[in-house]
Amino acid sequence: MTVQAEAVVDLDAYRSNVADLAAAAPGAAFMAVVKADAYGHGLAPVARAARDAGADWLGVATPDEALALRAAGDVGPVLCWLSAPGRDWAPLVEAGVEVTASSAQQLEEIAGSVRGRARVQLKVDTGLARNGAFGAQWPELLAAAARAQAAGRVEVTGVWSHLACADEPAHPANDAQEQRFAQAVEEVRAAGLDPGLRHLANSAALLTRSSVHLDLVRAGIATYGIAPGPGLDHDVDLRAVMTLRGRLAGVKDVPAGTAVSYGHTWTTERDTRLGLVPLGYAEGILRAASGRAQVAVAGRRVPQVGRICMDQLVVDLGDLPARPGDVVTLFGPGDEGEPAAEDWADAAGTIGYEVVTRLGGRIERSYRGD
């Protein structure tokens, strides 16, 4: 390693995760979700790896992300699902992107802004109270979709929803949402529409709830080797795709009683060796993990100490014979004893999703297996 801070993305591990997850839902098509710059892993190379591994679909949140996939050369099925009003939908339809309508107003905006026939999937809110048509909005959306399809302006290709508590398999909301979704599909048929692809399962449901595999499953965080919830019992062996590491910018021996970093929130209890790592919250390192996270140096875990700063953090090396330039691994698959992204999430009181998606700043990204 020669750069100051590096996120190494193992695309072979990603391909393996995708293939194993797809095999866990053999009767369904597989969507690899690559929104948010592939959860911080890099949109274009991850999308290529997903297709290499057999992903039938790619999923993104925003129209701009879908167009970025097309600009990167992807030509396969893509679904996007989140946009504020006023979007010009024509470029997406012309690019062969399937779009989501979550209200009658949005569907009419889509149908009215394109010359050809837009391929549209309908989203119903079954209990997340987030995106999707809820209550009386759902029959309004179905009526608008039936009118637009009869007029040749849209083609309904799918109906879908999102689970709120799939990472808690025993939560009663899962049964309730599954039942509401089945009812919504019947309402689609009653409106004279073919529901097309029915999909409800995210990563956690793919791993734990086969009854919602349906026609397509959507896997996001699990494809990156990060557990979608703590303690989930499943048979898929996932491997972390990203390794985040830096190099020691400085090493100093200090006596007992030395206070470290802003606010002097931590003080050495013994003579020790401190290491300075040029990574901080400007790179997305969670400040909330200050004093609770660990890193790995020379195959040994050592604590991060004091407050994490904008550009740097301090680690207590103890008696390790470390020198400036030595590699420090914040998280990865554990091959060299390093913590996982989930360990940093636990230290900060958050989830693994946030640990990887927030990374940026001066971190350089590199790839294995591209």
N, C-alpha and C positions, 0 to 999 in steps of 0.2 A: 504494500500500500504506500503510495507516494503523495496522495492528496491529503488535505487537512481533515476533511469530514466526508464520509462516503456512505451512501445507501446502496448495497449490492443486492440486485434482484435476480433470484435464481429461477429462470424461466423453465428449466427442466422440472424443478419442484412444482411450479405452477401447473405445467402440463399434467404431471402425475396427479395432482389434486383434482383437476378438472375431470380427468378420465375416471378416477375412482369415485368421485361424486356422481358422475353420470351413470356409472354402473350401479349405484345404489338406488337409482330410480329408472330401472330398465324399460319400463313401459311408457316413459314420458320423454318428450324432446327436452333438450338442455339449453338453458340460457345462462351465459356467463355475464355477470353484471360488472361493467367496467366504468361506472360513473365516477365522478370526482377524481379524474386522472388515474383511473384504475386503483382507487383507494390509496392514492399516493405512490403507486408502483410504476406509473407511466403508461398512458393510454395506448399508443400505437404498438409498442412491442408486446404488451400484454394481450391486446386484441389479436395480434397475429398468433401468439402462442395459444390462445383460446381456440382459434379456428384450427390450428395444427392438432390440438388435442380432441377435436371432434365436436366443439360447441356448435349447436344448430343455430343459436341466436346469440346476439350481444344485446345487453340492456344498458341504457344510459338514462339519466334523469332529464337532461335539458336538450332542446333541439340543437344548440350549438355543439354539444358533445357528439350528437349523432352526425352532424355535418363534418366534424373533425375526423370521425371514423372514415367517412367517405373520402375526405381529402387525403387520408393516410393510405388509401387504396383498398379498404374493405368493401366488398360487394355483396356480402351475405345478408340474411335477415337481421334487422336492427329495430328495436322498439325504444321510443322515448316517451316520457310520461309527465313532465312537469314544465309548465310555462305560464307566465302571467299573460293577461289579455293584451291584444295588439300585435301578436306575432304574425309575421308573414310565413304562412305554411307552405307556399308554393315550392321553395327550394327543397324542402324535405320530401314532399310528394314526388317531385321530379327526380330526387336522388333515391327513390325507392324505400324511404324510411317509413315504418309504420308508426303512427302517432296515437296517443291516448286522449280520449275525451272523458272528462269527469263531470261535465254538466251540459245541459242542452245549449247554453250560450256558447260554450267552448266548441261543441260540435258544429254549431251553425257558423262560427267564425272559421273553423277549418274548412267546411264545405264551401263557404263563400269566398275564400281567398285563393282557391285553386281552379285551374281550367279542366284538369282531368278528374279522375276518381281517386279520392284519398282513401288509403287503407287505414282504417281506424279500429282501435280496440277500446272497449267501454270499461271504465273502472267504477266499481261499486264500493262504497264504504260499508263494510260489514261489521265495523266495531272498533276501528282504530281512531276514528274522528280526525282524520288527516285528509289526504287527497282522496277523491272519489265522490260519487253522487250518493247522498244520504237521504233517507226518508222519501218525501214527495219529489225530491230531485231525481230519483231513479226512474220512475215512470215518465217524467218529463224528458229525460235523456233518451229513453227507449222510443218514445213517440217521435222525437226529433230525428233519431237515427233511422227509424222506419221511413219517415218522409224523405230524408236525404238520400237514402239508398234507393227508394222507388224512383227518385228523380235522377238517379245515375250520378250523384255527386260524391257519394262515399260507398265504400264496401266494408261492412263490419266483419272483422277477421278474428276477433277474440273478445273475451270478457274476463276480467280479473279483479283481484283484491289483494290486500296485504294483512298478514296476521300481526296482532299486537303483542302476543305473549308466547310465541312459538318457542322461545328460549326457556320457558317454564312449561314443559310438556303436560303437566297435570293441571294447569290452570284452566278453570271452566270456560274462560273466554275462547279457548281454542275450539271446543265443541260448538259453542254458540256461533262463532264466525263460520265454521264449516257448514253448519245448517243454514245459516243466512245466505251463504254463497250458493248453495244448492238451490235455494228458493229463488235467488236472483237469476240463476241460469234458466230456470223454468219460466220466469217472467220475460226473459229475452225471447224464448221460443213463443210464448203467448202473444208477444208483440209482432210475431211474424218474421222474426230474425233468426238466422243460424248463429248460435253463439261462437262458432269457430273454436279457437284454442281457449280452453279453460285453464286458468292458472292461479294458484293461491299460495304455493309452497315457496318459502324463502330457505336460506341455508339451514336454519334450525329445524324447520318442518321437513325438509328433505331428509335430514338425518334421523328424525325421531317420529315422523307421523306419515306413514305411507298412504293413509287414506286420502291425503290431499295432494298426492303426486299428480293426479289428473292427466291433462294432455301435455303439460310443460311444467318444469320446475325452474326456479330462478335462484341461482347460487351466487352470492356476493362474497361476504367476508370469509367463508370457509374455503373458497378457491385460493385465498392468499395464505392459508394455513393457520388462520386465527380462529379460535373457537367462537361460535356465535353466542355462547352463553356459558356461564360457569357450571362445571360438573355435568355437562350433557353426556348421557350414556349412548354411545354409538360405535359402529364397527369400522368406520372409515379412518384410516391412518393418515392424518393430515400433517404436512410438513410446512413450517414457516418459510415463506418465500423471500422475505426481506431480512437482511442483516445490516444493522446500523453501527458504524464504527468511526472513531476518530483517532487522532494521535496525540500523545502527550506533548503539550507545548512547553511545559516546564515541570521540574521536579525539585522539591526542597525538603530538607530535614528541619523539623521544628520541635521545640520542647513541649512538654506537658504544660497545659494552661494557655495554649495559643488559640485565640478565637478566630473563626473562619467565616469569611464572606459577609455580605450585608447583614446588618442587625446583630451580628455576633450570636446567631441562634445555636451555634454548636462550638464547643471548645474541646480541644484534645485532652484526653485523660492521661496520656503517656507521651513520651518522646515518640515521634512517628514521622513518616514520610508522606508528603502530600503531592498529588499530581494534578496538574491543570489541563483540562480538556477543552479545546476551543469549539464547544457546542453549547448553545443556550436557547432561551425561549424564542429568539429571533429565527432559529431553525425549527421551531415547533416542539422543542423539548419541554415537557410539562413542568412548569414551575411548581405546580401543586405537589409534585413528587419529591420536592426538596427534602433531603435528610432521610428519606425512606426507600429510595431506589438503590439498586446495585448495578455494577458493571463488571466486566471480566477483563483482567489483565494477566497475560501469560498463563491462561487456563485456570485462574483463580478468581473467585468473586470477591470484590471489595466494595465497601459502601460509598455511595455519594454522600458528601457531607456539606453542611451549610446551605445557604440559599442558592438555587440555580439562577444565574444571571442572564443578561441579554445575549452575551457572546460566549460564555464560558461556564464551566462547572468544575467543582473540586472533588477529588476522590481521595480516600484515606488508603494509601498503599501499604501501611504497616511496615513490615520488614522486607517487602518485595524489592529486589535489586533493579528497579525500573529506571529507565533513562529517557530523556526527551526524544521523541520520535517513535517510541514504542506504541503499538496498537492497543486501543481501548475499545472493547465491543460493548455497546449499550444493550442491544438485544439481537436475537437471531434464533436459529433452530436448535441451539443448545449443543452443537458439536464440540465446542471448545469451552463448555461450562458456563456460557453466557446466559443471562436471563432471557425470558421470552417477552414479546411485546405485552402479553397479558400481565407479566410481573410489573412492568412499568405502569400499566393501567391500574392494577391493584394499589400500587404505591400512591397514585394520584387520585384514587377514588373515582375512576372513570372506566371506560371500556376499551378493548383493543382497537376497535374501529378508529377512535380518536387518536390513538398513539401514532398510527401509520398515516392517516389522511392529513394530519396537520403538518407533516414534515415539509420543509422547503428551505428558504433562506439560502445559505451558502453551502448546503449539502450538495455534493455531486453524485448523480445517479449513474451506476454502471450495471451491466447485465452479463449474466452467464447463460449460455445456451441459446443465445439469440440467433 
